[in-house]
Amino acid sequence: MASNEVKLLGTSLSPFVLRARIALNLKSVDHVFMKVGIFTKKSDLFLKSNPVHKKMPILIHGDRPICESLIIVQYIDKVWASGPAILPSDPYDQATARFWAAYLDEGKLVK
């Protein structure tokens, strides 16, 4: 694999995977989307890339995996700095955006 190749592992039904896909598309990052079945046996690449939580999405940049959708979005925003910014540049505004994203992830708004 080329050192700058980008792969995203996940399912198209997950809002967390969708978050990473949107970030990659906003930054116009060429990538390969590798579908992972929700109820099927996970590939060796998937299990090797996220051995702790075994959750998706997983971004693989070169041979380095990045896990968790919010962390992936932050990584994409920093590595591919050209193009529109995803997160605000002001530290307070960035912290506020990350707070609300984490709040939504916890499902506090859904009853």
C-alpha positions as CSV (number, residue, x, y, z in Angstrom):
1,M,0.0,0.0,0.0
2,A,1.2,3.5,-0.9
3,S,2.2,5.6,2.1
4,N,-0.4,8.2,1.4
5,E,-3.3,5.8,0.5
6,V,-6.5,6.4,2.4
7,K,-9.0,3.8,3.3
8,L,-12.2,4.1,5.3
9,L,-13.7,1.0,6.8
10,G,-17.3,1.0,7.9
11,T,-20.9,0.5,6.9
12,S,-22.9,2.9,4.9
13,L,-25.8,2.8,7.4
14,S,-23.8,4.2,10.3
15,P,-24.0,8.0,11.1
16,F,-20.5,7.8,12.6
17,V,-19.1,6.4,9.3
18,L,-21.1,9.0,7.5
19,R,-19.5,11.8,9.6
20,A,-16.0,10.5,8.4
21,R,-17.2,10.2,4.8
22,I,-18.5,13.8,4.8
23,A,-15.2,15.1,6.2
24,L,-13.2,13.2,3.5
25,N,-15.5,14.6,0.8
26,L,-15.3,18.2,2.1
27,K,-11.6,18.0,1.9
28,S,-11.7,16.2,-1.5
29,V,-9.5,13.4,-0.2
30,D,-9.2,10.5,-2.6
31,H,-10.0,7.4,-0.6
32,V,-11.3,3.8,-0.8
33,F,-14.4,3.0,1.1
34,M,-14.3,-0.6,2.3
35,K,-17.7,-1.9,3.5
36,V,-17.8,-3.8,6.7
37,G,-20.9,-5.9,7.5
38,I,-22.5,-5.2,10.8
39,F,-23.4,-8.8,11.6
40,T,-20.7,-10.5,9.6
41,K,-17.2,-11.7,10.7
42,K,-14.8,-8.8,10.7
43,S,-11.7,-8.9,8.4
44,D,-8.2,-9.3,9.8
45,L,-7.5,-5.7,8.6
46,F,-10.5,-4.4,10.6
47,L,-9.5,-6.3,13.8
48,K,-5.8,-5.4,13.5
49,S,-6.7,-1.7,13.0
50,N,-9.0,-1.4,16.0
51,P,-8.2,-4.2,18.4
52,V,-9.5,-2.4,21.5
53,H,-13.1,-1.5,20.7
54,K,-13.5,-3.3,17.4
55,K,-15.9,-0.5,16.2
56,M,-16.2,1.4,13.0
57,P,-15.3,3.7,11.4
58,I,-11.6,3.2,11.0
59,L,-9.6,5.5,8.8
60,I,-6.3,4.0,7.5
61,H,-3.8,6.6,6.2
62,G,-0.9,4.8,4.8
63,D,-0.5,2.0,7.3
64,R,-1.6,4.0,10.3
65,P,-5.2,3.4,11.6
66,I,-7.2,6.2,13.3
67,C,-10.4,5.2,15.2
68,E,-13.5,7.0,16.5
69,S,-15.4,9.4,14.2
70,L,-14.7,12.6,16.0
71,I,-11.0,11.9,16.2
72,I,-11.0,11.0,12.5
73,V,-12.7,14.3,11.6
74,Q,-10.1,16.2,13.6
75,Y,-7.3,14.2,11.9
76,I,-8.7,14.9,8.5
77,D,-9.0,18.6,9.2
78,K,-5.4,18.8,10.4
79,V,-3.7,16.6,7.7
80,W,-5.6,18.0,4.7
81,A,-5.4,21.6,5.7
82,S,-6.2,22.9,2.2
83,G,-9.9,23.3,1.5
84,P,-12.6,24.4,3.8
85,A,-12.0,24.0,7.5
86,I,-14.2,21.5,9.2
87,L,-13.7,22.7,12.8
88,P,-13.5,26.3,13.9
89,S,-10.0,27.7,14.3
90,D,-10.8,29.5,17.6
91,P,-10.0,27.0,20.5
92,Y,-13.2,27.9,22.4
93,D,-15.4,27.5,19.4
94,Q,-13.7,24.3,18.5
95,A,-14.2,23.0,22.1
96,T,-17.9,23.9,21.9
97,A,-18.3,22.1,18.5
98,R,-16.6,19.0,20.0
99,F,-18.9,19.2,23.1
100,W,-22.1,19.2,21.0
101,A,-20.8,16.4,18.7
102,A,-20.0,14.3,21.7
103,Y,-23.4,15.1,23.2
104,L,-25.1,13.9,20.1
105,D,-23.0,10.8,20.1
106,E,-24.2,9.9,23.5
107,G,-27.8,10.1,22.3
108,K,-28.9,12.6,24.9
109,L,-31.2,14.3,22.4
110,V,-33.0,11.1,21.4
111,K,-35.7,9.8,23.7
